[in-house]
């Protein structure tokens, strides 16, 4: 199982979109500073997930979300039923 996830920084208004096959481990890595691109915005909170059977599907969806991360579609995604409120 692969997961597409969105993290929200508790320090700033930033979001991070990624995919992984080990969600708990990956979130710990983000919050421990092991990921250079997210280190400056620790702590992170998981706010959204989607499940996929293959890495290719998860990677495709991650790229799709990143393409509209700042726009209207991202706002709709945050308002969807599967968005996990914080």
PyMOL Python script that loads the backbone (N, CA, C, O; Angstrom):
from pymol import cmd

cmd.read_pdbstr("""\
ATOM      1  N   UNK A   1       0.850  -1.178   0.000  1.00  0.00           N
ATOM      2  CA  UNK A   1       0.000   0.000   0.000  1.00  0.00           C
ATOM      3  C   UNK A   1       0.894   1.239   0.000  1.00  0.00           C
ATOM      4  O   UNK A   1       1.887   1.304   0.725  1.00  0.00           O
ATOM      5  N   UNK A   2       0.532   2.200  -0.808  1.00  0.00           N
ATOM      6  CA  UNK A   2       1.244   3.470  -0.885  1.00  0.00           C
ATOM      7  C   UNK A   2       0.292   4.593  -0.511  1.00  0.00           C
ATOM      8  O   UNK A   2      -0.912   4.516  -0.757  1.00  0.00           O
ATOM      9  N   UNK A   3       0.843   5.622   0.078  1.00  0.00           N
ATOM     10  CA  UNK A   3       0.051   6.739   0.575  1.00  0.00           C
ATOM     11  C   UNK A   3       0.519   8.041  -0.047  1.00  0.00           C
ATOM     12  O   UNK A   3       1.718   8.308  -0.128  1.00  0.00           O
ATOM     13  N   UNK A   4      -0.425   8.841  -0.482  1.00  0.00           N
ATOM     14  CA  UNK A   4      -0.161  10.230  -0.825  1.00  0.00           C
ATOM     15  C   UNK A   4      -0.615  11.009   0.396  1.00  0.00           C
ATOM     16  O   UNK A   4      -1.699  10.768   0.928  1.00  0.00           O
ATOM     17  N   UNK A   5       0.206  11.935   0.834  1.00  0.00           N
ATOM     18  CA  UNK A   5      -0.121  12.632   2.071  1.00  0.00           C
ATOM     19  C   UNK A   5       0.149  14.123   1.935  1.00  0.00           C
ATOM     20  O   UNK A   5       0.961  14.565   1.122  1.00  0.00           O
ATOM     21  N   UNK A   6      -0.561  14.879   2.758  1.00  0.00           N
ATOM     22  CA  UNK A   6      -0.327  16.313   2.857  1.00  0.00           C
ATOM     23  C   UNK A   6      -0.069  16.634   4.322  1.00  0.00           C
ATOM     24  O   UNK A   6      -0.842  16.267   5.207  1.00  0.00           O
ATOM     25  N   UNK A   7       1.031  17.325   4.548  1.00  0.00           N
ATOM     26  CA  UNK A   7       1.381  17.791   5.871  1.00  0.00           C
ATOM     27  C   UNK A   7       1.169  19.294   5.928  1.00  0.00           C
ATOM     28  O   UNK A   7       1.317  19.991   4.924  1.00  0.00           O
ATOM     29  N   UNK A   8       0.825  19.781   7.094  1.00  0.00           N
ATOM     30  CA  UNK A   8       0.706  21.217   7.313  1.00  0.00           C
ATOM     31  C   UNK A   8       1.690  21.603   8.411  1.00  0.00           C
ATOM     32  O   UNK A   8       1.750  20.960   9.459  1.00  0.00           O
ATOM     33  N   UNK A   9       2.454  22.652   8.162  1.00  0.00           N
ATOM     34  CA  UNK A   9       3.381  23.144   9.168  1.00  0.00           C
ATOM     35  C   UNK A   9       2.607  23.848  10.265  1.00  0.00           C
ATOM     36  O   UNK A   9       1.730  24.665   9.984  1.00  0.00           O
ATOM     37  N   UNK A  10       2.921  23.538  11.504  1.00  0.00           N
ATOM     38  CA  UNK A  10       2.304  24.223  12.634  1.00  0.00           C
ATOM     39  C   UNK A  10       3.012  25.547  12.918  1.00  0.00           C
ATOM     40  O   UNK A  10       2.554  26.339  13.742  1.00  0.00           O
ATOM     41  N   UNK A  11       4.121  25.779  12.236  1.00  0.00           N
ATOM     42  CA  UNK A  11       4.904  26.999  12.405  1.00  0.00           C
ATOM     43  C   UNK A  11       4.521  28.068  11.378  1.00  0.00           C
ATOM     44  O   UNK A  11       4.596  29.264  11.661  1.00  0.00           O
ATOM     45  N   UNK A  12       4.116  27.637  10.203  1.00  0.00           N
ATOM     46  CA  UNK A  12       3.774  28.576   9.133  1.00  0.00           C
ATOM     47  C   UNK A  12       2.558  28.045   8.380  1.00  0.00           C
ATOM     48  O   UNK A  12       1.997  27.013   8.749  1.00  0.00           O
ATOM     49  N   UNK A  13       2.161  28.735   7.348  1.00  0.00           N
ATOM     50  CA  UNK A  13       0.990  28.331   6.566  1.00  0.00           C
ATOM     51  C   UNK A  13       1.360  27.367   5.440  1.00  0.00           C
ATOM     52  O   UNK A  13       0.567  27.170   4.520  1.00  0.00           O
ATOM     53  N   UNK A  14       2.528  26.772   5.494  1.00  0.00           N
ATOM     54  CA  UNK A  14       3.003  25.896   4.422  1.00  0.00           C
ATOM     55  C   UNK A  14       2.392  24.502   4.491  1.00  0.00           C
ATOM     56  O   UNK A  14       2.030  23.996   5.554  1.00  0.00           O
ATOM     57  N   UNK A  15       2.294  23.903   3.292  1.00  0.00           N
ATOM     58  CA  UNK A  15       1.873  22.513   3.161  1.00  0.00           C
ATOM     59  C   UNK A  15       2.954  21.760   2.405  1.00  0.00           C
ATOM     60  O   UNK A  15       3.692  22.347   1.614  1.00  0.00           O
ATOM     61  N   UNK A  16       3.045  20.467   2.648  1.00  0.00           N
ATOM     62  CA  UNK A  16       3.983  19.604   1.944  1.00  0.00           C
ATOM     63  C   UNK A  16       3.204  18.407   1.428  1.00  0.00           C
ATOM     64  O   UNK A  16       2.419  17.808   2.164  1.00  0.00           O
ATOM     65  N   UNK A  17       3.418  18.057   0.171  1.00  0.00           N
ATOM     66  CA  UNK A  17       2.758  16.913  -0.456  1.00  0.00           C
ATOM     67  C   UNK A  17       3.825  15.875  -0.782  1.00  0.00           C
ATOM     68  O   UNK A  17       4.864  16.202  -1.355  1.00  0.00           O
ATOM     69  N   UNK A  18       3.564  14.620  -0.415  1.00  0.00           N
ATOM     70  CA  UNK A  18       4.514  13.558  -0.700  1.00  0.00           C
ATOM     71  C   UNK A  18       3.816  12.219  -0.828  1.00  0.00           C
ATOM     72  O   UNK A  18       2.599  12.120  -0.671  1.00  0.00           O
ATOM     73  N   UNK A  19       4.610  11.175  -1.117  1.00  0.00           N
ATOM     74  CA  UNK A  19       4.066   9.815  -1.125  1.00  0.00           C
ATOM     75  C   UNK A  19       5.091   8.873  -0.506  1.00  0.00           C
ATOM     76  O   UNK A  19       6.295   9.125  -0.547  1.00  0.00           O
ATOM     77  N   UNK A  20       4.589   7.785   0.065  1.00  0.00           N
ATOM     78  CA  UNK A  20       5.446   6.829   0.757  1.00  0.00           C
ATOM     79  C   UNK A  20       4.714   5.506   0.927  1.00  0.00           C
ATOM     80  O   UNK A  20       3.497   5.429   0.758  1.00  0.00           O
ATOM     81  N   UNK A  21       5.467   4.471   1.263  1.00  0.00           N
ATOM     82  CA  UNK A  21       4.841   3.191   1.606  1.00  0.00           C
ATOM     83  C   UNK A  21       4.862   2.963   3.120  1.00  0.00           C
ATOM     84  O   UNK A  21       4.314   1.973   3.604  1.00  0.00           O
ATOM     85  N   UNK A  22       5.485   3.864   3.859  1.00  0.00           N
ATOM     86  CA  UNK A  22       5.554   3.763   5.321  1.00  0.00           C
ATOM     87  C   UNK A  22       5.226   5.132   5.917  1.00  0.00           C
ATOM     88  O   UNK A  22       6.124   5.904   6.253  1.00  0.00           O
ATOM     89  N   UNK A  23       3.962   5.415   6.041  1.00  0.00           N
ATOM     90  CA  UNK A  23       3.494   6.750   6.414  1.00  0.00           C
ATOM     91  C   UNK A  23       4.006   7.201   7.782  1.00  0.00           C
ATOM     92  O   UNK A  23       4.514   8.316   7.904  1.00  0.00           O
ATOM     93  N   UNK A  24       3.886   6.378   8.795  1.00  0.00           N
ATOM     94  CA  UNK A  24       4.330   6.772  10.139  1.00  0.00           C
ATOM     95  C   UNK A  24       5.822   7.119  10.157  1.00  0.00           C
ATOM     96  O   UNK A  24       6.224   8.132  10.728  1.00  0.00           O
ATOM     97  N   UNK A  25       6.627   6.277   9.533  1.00  0.00           N
ATOM     98  CA  UNK A  25       8.073   6.519   9.474  1.00  0.00           C
ATOM     99  C   UNK A  25       8.367   7.832   8.766  1.00  0.00           C
ATOM    100  O   UNK A  25       9.203   8.616   9.215  1.00  0.00           O
ATOM    101  N   UNK A  26       7.674   8.067   7.657  1.00  0.00           N
ATOM    102  CA  UNK A  26       7.933   9.267   6.863  1.00  0.00           C
ATOM    103  C   UNK A  26       7.580  10.543   7.627  1.00  0.00           C
ATOM    104  O   UNK A  26       8.306  11.534   7.544  1.00  0.00           O
ATOM    105  N   UNK A  27       6.489  10.526   8.360  1.00  0.00           N
ATOM    106  CA  UNK A  27       6.113  11.698   9.158  1.00  0.00           C
ATOM    107  C   UNK A  27       7.151  11.948  10.248  1.00  0.00           C
ATOM    108  O   UNK A  27       7.510  13.094  10.518  1.00  0.00           O
ATOM    109  N   UNK A  28       7.630  10.875  10.872  1.00  0.00           N
ATOM    110  CA  UNK A  28       8.690  11.023  11.890  1.00  0.00           C
ATOM    111  C   UNK A  28       9.940  11.653  11.270  1.00  0.00           C
ATOM    112  O   UNK A  28      10.581  12.504  11.887  1.00  0.00           O
ATOM    113  N   UNK A  29      10.284  11.231  10.049  1.00  0.00           N
ATOM    114  CA  UNK A  29      11.449  11.806   9.372  1.00  0.00           C
ATOM    115  C   UNK A  29      11.267  13.304   9.122  1.00  0.00           C
ATOM    116  O   UNK A  29      12.192  14.088   9.332  1.00  0.00           O
ATOM    117  N   UNK A  30      10.080  13.696   8.675  1.00  0.00           N
ATOM    118  CA  UNK A  30       9.815  15.123   8.453  1.00  0.00           C
ATOM    119  C   UNK A  30       9.956  15.902   9.757  1.00  0.00           C
ATOM    120  O   UNK A  30      10.546  16.983   9.773  1.00  0.00           O
ATOM    121  N   UNK A  31       9.429  15.369  10.834  1.00  0.00           N
ATOM    122  CA  UNK A  31       9.440  16.087  12.109  1.00  0.00           C
ATOM    123  C   UNK A  31      10.772  16.012  12.851  1.00  0.00           C
ATOM    124  O   UNK A  31      10.992  16.766  13.798  1.00  0.00           O
ATOM    125  N   UNK A  32      11.652  15.121  12.437  1.00  0.00           N
ATOM    126  CA  UNK A  32      12.964  15.036  13.082  1.00  0.00           C
ATOM    127  C   UNK A  32      14.016  15.848  12.340  1.00  0.00           C
ATOM    128  O   UNK A  32      15.159  15.931  12.789  1.00  0.00           O
ATOM    129  N   UNK A  33      13.647  16.451  11.206  1.00  0.00           N
ATOM    130  CA  UNK A  33      14.581  17.278  10.448  1.00  0.00           C
ATOM    131  C   UNK A  33      15.408  16.518   9.440  1.00  0.00           C
ATOM    132  O   UNK A  33      16.366  17.073   8.901  1.00  0.00           O
ATOM    133  N   UNK A  34      15.076  15.263   9.162  1.00  0.00           N
ATOM    134  CA  UNK A  34      15.838  14.460   8.211  1.00  0.00           C
ATOM    135  C   UNK A  34      15.536  14.802   6.756  1.00  0.00           C
ATOM    136  O   UNK A  34      16.262  14.391   5.851  1.00  0.00           O
ATOM    137  N   UNK A  35      14.452  15.563   6.535  1.00  0.00           N
ATOM    138  CA  UNK A  35      14.093  15.958   5.178  1.00  0.00           C
ATOM    139  C   UNK A  35      14.439  17.433   5.017  1.00  0.00           C
ATOM    140  O   UNK A  35      13.819  18.296   5.638  1.00  0.00           O
ATOM    141  N   UNK A  36      15.426  17.712   4.184  1.00  0.00           N
ATOM    142  CA  UNK A  36      15.950  19.066   4.063  1.00  0.00           C
ATOM    143  C   UNK A  36      14.884  20.087   3.672  1.00  0.00           C
ATOM    144  O   UNK A  36      14.870  21.202   4.192  1.00  0.00           O
ATOM    145  N   UNK A  37      13.995  19.707   2.758  1.00  0.00           N
ATOM    146  CA  UNK A  37      13.001  20.666   2.267  1.00  0.00           C
ATOM    147  C   UNK A  37      11.934  21.023   3.297  1.00  0.00           C
ATOM    148  O   UNK A  37      11.236  22.022   3.128  1.00  0.00           O
ATOM    149  N   UNK A  38      11.792  20.240   4.350  1.00  0.00           N
ATOM    150  CA  UNK A  38      10.767  20.523   5.359  1.00  0.00           C
ATOM    151  C   UNK A  38      11.350  20.900   6.720  1.00  0.00           C
ATOM    152  O   UNK A  38      10.613  21.274   7.632  1.00  0.00           O
ATOM    153  N   UNK A  39      12.642  20.803   6.853  1.00  0.00           N
ATOM    154  CA  UNK A  39      13.303  20.999   8.147  1.00  0.00           C
ATOM    155  C   UNK A  39      12.997  22.362   8.782  1.00  0.00           C
ATOM    156  O   UNK A  39      12.791  22.439   9.993  1.00  0.00           O
ATOM    157  N   UNK A  40      12.966  23.417   7.998  1.00  0.00           N
ATOM    158  CA  UNK A  40      12.789  24.772   8.533  1.00  0.00           C
ATOM    159  C   UNK A  40      11.379  25.042   9.044  1.00  0.00           C
ATOM    160  O   UNK A  40      11.137  26.056   9.699  1.00  0.00           O
ATOM    161  N   UNK A  41      10.446  24.134   8.745  1.00  0.00           N
ATOM    162  CA  UNK A  41       9.042  24.393   9.084  1.00  0.00           C
ATOM    163  C   UNK A  41       8.473  23.403  10.098  1.00  0.00           C
ATOM    164  O   UNK A  41       7.255  23.289  10.235  1.00  0.00           O
ATOM    165  N   UNK A  42       9.338  22.694  10.802  1.00  0.00           N
ATOM    166  CA  UNK A  42       8.940  21.759  11.854  1.00  0.00           C
ATOM    167  C   UNK A  42       8.230  22.534  12.954  1.00  0.00           C
ATOM    168  O   UNK A  42       8.651  23.650  13.259  1.00  0.00           O
ATOM    169  N   UNK A  43       7.201  22.014  13.552  1.00  0.00           N
ATOM    170  CA  UNK A  43       6.610  20.676  13.420  1.00  0.00           C
ATOM    171  C   UNK A  43       5.551  20.615  12.316  1.00  0.00           C
ATOM    172  O   UNK A  43       4.947  21.620  11.940  1.00  0.00           O
ATOM    173  N   UNK A  44       5.355  19.403  11.819  1.00  0.00           N
ATOM    174  CA  UNK A  44       4.378  19.113  10.776  1.00  0.00           C
ATOM    175  C   UNK A  44       3.264  18.253  11.335  1.00  0.00           C
ATOM    176  O   UNK A  44       3.478  17.430  12.224  1.00  0.00           O
ATOM    177  N   UNK A  45       2.075  18.455  10.801  1.00  0.00           N
ATOM    178  CA  UNK A  45       0.911  17.659  11.193  1.00  0.00           C
ATOM    179  C   UNK A  45       0.295  17.046   9.936  1.00  0.00           C
ATOM    180  O   UNK A  45       0.108  17.735   8.933  1.00  0.00           O
ATOM    181  N   UNK A  46      -0.014  15.768   9.991  1.00  0.00           N
ATOM    182  CA  UNK A  46      -0.682  15.091   8.882  1.00  0.00           C
ATOM    183  C   UNK A  46      -2.118  15.587   8.798  1.00  0.00           C
ATOM    184  O   UNK A  46      -2.859  15.528   9.779  1.00  0.00           O
ATOM    185  N   UNK A  47      -2.516  16.082   7.608  1.00  0.00           N
ATOM    186  CA  UNK A  47      -3.871  16.604   7.460  1.00  0.00           C
ATOM    187  C   UNK A  47      -4.667  15.903   6.358  1.00  0.00           C
ATOM    188  O   UNK A  47      -5.876  16.109   6.251  1.00  0.00           O
ATOM    189  N   UNK A  48      -4.004  15.074   5.531  1.00  0.00           N
ATOM    190  CA  UNK A  48      -4.727  14.430   4.432  1.00  0.00           C
ATOM    191  C   UNK A  48      -3.969  13.210   3.947  1.00  0.00           C
ATOM    192  O   UNK A  48      -2.741  13.228   3.871  1.00  0.00           O
ATOM    193  N   UNK A  49      -4.701  12.141   3.615  1.00  0.00           N
ATOM    194  CA  UNK A  49      -4.081  10.947   3.026  1.00  0.00           C
ATOM    195  C   UNK A  49      -4.996  10.340   1.969  1.00  0.00           C
ATOM    196  O   UNK A  49      -6.219  10.471   2.028  1.00  0.00           O
ATOM    197  N   UNK A  50      -4.381   9.681   1.015  1.00  0.00           N
ATOM    198  CA  UNK A  50      -5.071   8.848   0.025  1.00  0.00           C
ATOM    199  C   UNK A  50      -4.256   7.572  -0.116  1.00  0.00           C
ATOM    200  O   UNK A  50      -3.032   7.605   0.006  1.00  0.00           O
ATOM    201  N   UNK A  51      -4.917   6.447  -0.371  1.00  0.00           N
ATOM    202  CA  UNK A  51      -4.248   5.148  -0.509  1.00  0.00           C
ATOM    203  C   UNK A  51      -4.222   4.700  -1.955  1.00  0.00           C
ATOM    204  O   UNK A  51      -5.177   4.913  -2.702  1.00  0.00           O
ATOM    205  N   UNK A  52      -3.101   4.067  -2.351  1.00  0.00           N
ATOM    206  CA  UNK A  52      -2.949   3.535  -3.709  1.00  0.00           C
ATOM    207  C   UNK A  52      -2.256   2.188  -3.649  1.00  0.00           C
ATOM    208  O   UNK A  52      -1.494   1.904  -2.725  1.00  0.00           O
ATOM    209  N   UNK A  53      -2.531   1.370  -4.639  1.00  0.00           N
ATOM    210  CA  UNK A  53      -1.934   0.028  -4.672  1.00  0.00           C
ATOM    211  C   UNK A  53      -0.492   0.033  -5.142  1.00  0.00           C
ATOM    212  O   UNK A  53       0.307  -0.787  -4.689  1.00  0.00           O
ATOM    213  N   UNK A  54      -0.144   0.945  -6.046  1.00  0.00           N
ATOM    214  CA  UNK A  54       1.210   0.943  -6.603  1.00  0.00           C
ATOM    215  C   UNK A  54       1.903   2.284  -6.393  1.00  0.00           C
ATOM    216  O   UNK A  54       1.257   3.318  -6.224  1.00  0.00           O
ATOM    217  N   UNK A  55       3.224   2.239  -6.407  1.00  0.00           N
ATOM    218  CA  UNK A  55       4.025   3.452  -6.288  1.00  0.00           C
ATOM    219  C   UNK A  55       3.753   4.383  -7.469  1.00  0.00           C
ATOM    220  O   UNK A  55       3.699   5.601  -7.301  1.00  0.00           O
ATOM    221  N   UNK A  56       3.585   3.820  -8.643  1.00  0.00           N
ATOM    222  CA  UNK A  56       3.329   4.637  -9.833  1.00  0.00           C
ATOM    223  C   UNK A  56       2.038   5.445  -9.697  1.00  0.00           C
ATOM    224  O   UNK A  56       1.997   6.620 -10.063  1.00  0.00           O
ATOM    225  N   UNK A  57       0.990   4.818  -9.174  1.00  0.00           N
ATOM    226  CA  UNK A  57      -0.278   5.529  -8.964  1.00  0.00           C
ATOM    227  C   UNK A  57      -0.106   6.652  -7.938  1.00  0.00           C
ATOM    228  O   UNK A  57      -0.597   7.763  -8.135  1.00  0.00           O
ATOM    229  N   UNK A  58       0.593   6.351  -6.846  1.00  0.00           N
ATOM    230  CA  UNK A  58       0.800   7.348  -5.798  1.00  0.00           C
ATOM    231  C   UNK A  58       1.647   8.510  -6.313  1.00  0.00           C
ATOM    232  O   UNK A  58       1.363   9.671  -6.019  1.00  0.00           O
ATOM    233  N   UNK A  59       2.678   8.194  -7.075  1.00  0.00           N
ATOM    234  CA  UNK A  59       3.541   9.228  -7.634  1.00  0.00           C
ATOM    235  C   UNK A  59       2.766  10.133  -8.598  1.00  0.00           C
ATOM    236  O   UNK A  59       2.936  11.352  -8.591  1.00  0.00           O
ATOM    237  N   UNK A  60       1.929   9.531  -9.411  1.00  0.00           N
ATOM    238  CA  UNK A  60       1.112  10.301 -10.356  1.00  0.00           C
ATOM    239  C   UNK A  60       0.172  11.250  -9.612  1.00  0.00           C
ATOM    240  O   UNK A  60       0.029  12.412  -9.992  1.00  0.00           O
ATOM    241  N   UNK A  61      -0.461  10.755  -8.561  1.00  0.00           N
ATOM    242  CA  UNK A  61      -1.393  11.584  -7.793  1.00  0.00           C
ATOM    243  C   UNK A  61      -0.650  12.687  -7.035  1.00  0.00           C
ATOM    244  O   UNK A  61      -1.141  13.813  -6.953  1.00  0.00           O
ATOM    245  N   UNK A  62       0.509  12.382  -6.488  1.00  0.00           N
ATOM    246  CA  UNK A  62       1.312  13.397  -5.808  1.00  0.00           C
ATOM    247  C   UNK A  62       1.620  14.550  -6.764  1.00  0.00           C
ATOM    248  O   UNK A  62       1.461  15.715  -6.401  1.00  0.00           O
ATOM    249  N   UNK A  63       2.052  14.233  -7.965  1.00  0.00           N
ATOM    250  CA  UNK A  63       2.370  15.266  -8.953  1.00  0.00           C
ATOM    251  C   UNK A  63       1.131  16.071  -9.330  1.00  0.00           C
ATOM    252  O   UNK A  63       1.201  17.285  -9.521  1.00  0.00           O
ATOM    253  N   UNK A  64       0.011  15.387  -9.433  1.00  0.00           N
ATOM    254  CA  UNK A  64      -1.245  16.072  -9.754  1.00  0.00           C
ATOM    255  C   UNK A  64      -1.598  17.090  -8.666  1.00  0.00           C
ATOM    256  O   UNK A  64      -1.954  18.229  -8.970  1.00  0.00           O
ATOM    257  N   UNK A  65      -1.498  16.683  -7.415  1.00  0.00           N
ATOM    258  CA  UNK A  65      -1.806  17.588  -6.302  1.00  0.00           C
ATOM    259  C   UNK A  65      -0.810  18.749  -6.276  1.00  0.00           C
ATOM    260  O   UNK A  65      -1.203  19.894  -6.051  1.00  0.00           O
ATOM    261  N   UNK A  66       0.459  18.466  -6.502  1.00  0.00           N
ATOM    262  CA  UNK A  66       1.467  19.526  -6.497  1.00  0.00           C
ATOM    263  C   UNK A  66       1.214  20.551  -7.601  1.00  0.00           C
ATOM    264  O   UNK A  66       1.529  21.730  -7.441  1.00  0.00           O
ATOM    265  N   UNK A  67       0.655  20.107  -8.704  1.00  0.00           N
ATOM    266  CA  UNK A  67       0.377  21.028  -9.808  1.00  0.00           C
ATOM    267  C   UNK A  67      -0.688  22.054  -9.453  1.00  0.00           C
ATOM    268  O   UNK A  67      -0.716  23.136 -10.040  1.00  0.00           O
ATOM    269  N   UNK A  68      -1.556  21.742  -8.514  1.00  0.00           N
ATOM    270  CA  UNK A  68      -2.559  22.727  -8.115  1.00  0.00           C
ATOM    271  C   UNK A  68      -2.504  23.066  -6.637  1.00  0.00           C
ATOM    272  O   UNK A  68      -3.507  23.462  -6.044  1.00  0.00           O
ATOM    273  N   UNK A  69      -1.347  22.912  -6.052  1.00  0.00           N
ATOM    274  CA  UNK A  69      -1.167  23.103  -4.622  1.00  0.00           C
ATOM    275  C   UNK A  69      -1.585  24.489  -4.128  1.00  0.00           C
ATOM    276  O   UNK A  69      -2.163  24.595  -3.047  1.00  0.00           O
ATOM    277  N   UNK A  70      -1.317  25.528  -4.868  1.00  0.00           N
ATOM    278  CA  UNK A  70      -1.614  26.880  -4.391  1.00  0.00           C
ATOM    279  C   UNK A  70      -2.950  27.407  -4.877  1.00  0.00           C
ATOM    280  O   UNK A  70      -3.380  28.486  -4.468  1.00  0.00           O
ATOM    281  N   UNK A  71      -3.599  26.668  -5.734  1.00  0.00           N
ATOM    282  CA  UNK A  71      -4.776  27.215  -6.383  1.00  0.00           C
ATOM    283  C   UNK A  71      -6.108  26.715  -5.866  1.00  0.00           C
ATOM    284  O   UNK A  71      -6.224  26.146  -4.781  1.00  0.00           O
ATOM    285  N   UNK A  72      -7.092  26.954  -6.685  1.00  0.00           N
ATOM    286  CA  UNK A  72      -8.483  26.640  -6.364  1.00  0.00           C
ATOM    287  C   UNK A  72      -8.692  25.148  -6.095  1.00  0.00           C
ATOM    288  O   UNK A  72      -9.393  24.786  -5.151  1.00  0.00           O
ATOM    289  N   UNK A  73      -8.099  24.289  -6.904  1.00  0.00           N
ATOM    290  CA  UNK A  73      -8.284  22.850  -6.719  1.00  0.00           C
ATOM    291  C   UNK A  73      -7.726  22.377  -5.376  1.00  0.00           C
ATOM    292  O   UNK A  73      -8.282  21.475  -4.750  1.00  0.00           O
ATOM    293  N   UNK A  74      -6.632  22.986  -4.942  1.00  0.00           N
ATOM    294  CA  UNK A  74      -6.073  22.617  -3.639  1.00  0.00           C
ATOM    295  C   UNK A  74      -7.034  23.027  -2.530  1.00  0.00           C
ATOM    296  O   UNK A  74      -7.205  22.292  -1.558  1.00  0.00           O
ATOM    297  N   UNK A  75      -7.653  24.178  -2.666  1.00  0.00           N
ATOM    298  CA  UNK A  75      -8.643  24.621  -1.677  1.00  0.00           C
ATOM    299  C   UNK A  75      -9.831  23.662  -1.637  1.00  0.00           C
ATOM    300  O   UNK A  75     -10.346  23.355  -0.562  1.00  0.00           O
ATOM    301  N   UNK A  76     -10.269  23.187  -2.808  1.00  0.00           N
ATOM    302  CA  UNK A  76     -11.356  22.209  -2.856  1.00  0.00           C
ATOM    303  C   UNK A  76     -10.958  20.905  -2.180  1.00  0.00           C
ATOM    304  O   UNK A  76     -11.747  20.306  -1.449  1.00  0.00           O
ATOM    305  N   UNK A  77      -9.730  20.473  -2.431  1.00  0.00           N
ATOM    306  CA  UNK A  77      -9.233  19.244  -1.818  1.00  0.00           C
ATOM    307  C   UNK A  77      -9.249  19.367  -0.298  1.00  0.00           C
ATOM    308  O   UNK A  77      -9.640  18.427   0.393  1.00  0.00           O
ATOM    309  N   UNK A  78      -8.831  20.511   0.226  1.00  0.00           N
ATOM    310  CA  UNK A  78      -8.826  20.716   1.676  1.00  0.00           C
ATOM    311  C   UNK A  78     -10.234  20.678   2.258  1.00  0.00           C
ATOM    312  O   UNK A  78     -10.418  20.344   3.428  1.00  0.00           O
ATOM    313  N   UNK A  79     -11.223  21.021   1.442  1.00  0.00           N
ATOM    314  CA  UNK A  79     -12.604  21.033   1.925  1.00  0.00           C
ATOM    315  C   UNK A  79     -13.314  19.695   1.716  1.00  0.00           C
ATOM    316  O   UNK A  79     -14.451  19.524   2.156  1.00  0.00           O
ATOM    317  N   UNK A  80     -12.656  18.748   1.051  1.00  0.00           N
ATOM    318  CA  UNK A  80     -13.294  17.465   0.752  1.00  0.00           C
ATOM    319  C   UNK A  80     -13.505  16.648   2.016  1.00  0.00           C
ATOM    320  O   UNK A  80     -12.926  16.935   3.064  1.00  0.00           O
ATOM    321  N   UNK A  81     -14.335  15.633   1.901  1.00  0.00           N
ATOM    322  CA  UNK A  81     -14.655  14.764   3.041  1.00  0.00           C
ATOM    323  C   UNK A  81     -13.442  14.026   3.566  1.00  0.00           C
ATOM    324  O   UNK A  81     -13.369  13.732   4.759  1.00  0.00           O
ATOM    325  N   UNK A  82     -12.475  13.718   2.690  1.00  0.00           N
ATOM    326  CA  UNK A  82     -11.344  12.925   3.141  1.00  0.00           C
ATOM    327  C   UNK A  82     -10.251  13.775   3.778  1.00  0.00           C
ATOM    328  O   UNK A  82      -9.265  13.231   4.276  1.00  0.00           O
ATOM    329  N   UNK A  83     -10.408  15.104   3.774  1.00  0.00           N
ATOM    330  CA  UNK A  83      -9.444  15.974   4.464  1.00  0.00           C
ATOM    331  C   UNK A  83      -9.607  15.745   5.961  1.00  0.00           C
ATOM    332  O   UNK A  83     -10.716  15.830   6.489  1.00  0.00           O
ATOM    333  N   UNK A  84      -8.530  15.461   6.627  1.00  0.00           N
ATOM    334  CA  UNK A  84      -8.562  15.199   8.068  1.00  0.00           C
ATOM    335  C   UNK A  84      -8.325  16.510   8.791  1.00  0.00           C
ATOM    336  O   UNK A  84      -7.243  17.090   8.695  1.00  0.00           O
ATOM    337  N   UNK A  85      -9.306  16.969   9.497  1.00  0.00           N
ATOM    338  CA  UNK A  85      -9.163  18.268  10.159  1.00  0.00           C
ATOM    339  C   UNK A  85      -8.169  18.186  11.304  1.00  0.00           C
ATOM    340  O   UNK A  85      -7.991  17.137  11.923  1.00  0.00           O
ATOM    341  N   UNK A  86      -7.543  19.287  11.563  1.00  0.00           N
ATOM    342  CA  UNK A  86      -6.539  19.351  12.608  1.00  0.00           C
ATOM    343  C   UNK A  86      -7.060  20.040  13.752  1.00  0.00           C
ATOM    344  O   UNK A  86      -6.358  20.199  14.750  1.00  0.00           O
TER     345      UNK A  86
END
""", "prot")
cmd.dss("prot")
cmd.show_as("cartoon", "prot")
cmd.util.cbc("prot")
cmd.orient("prot")
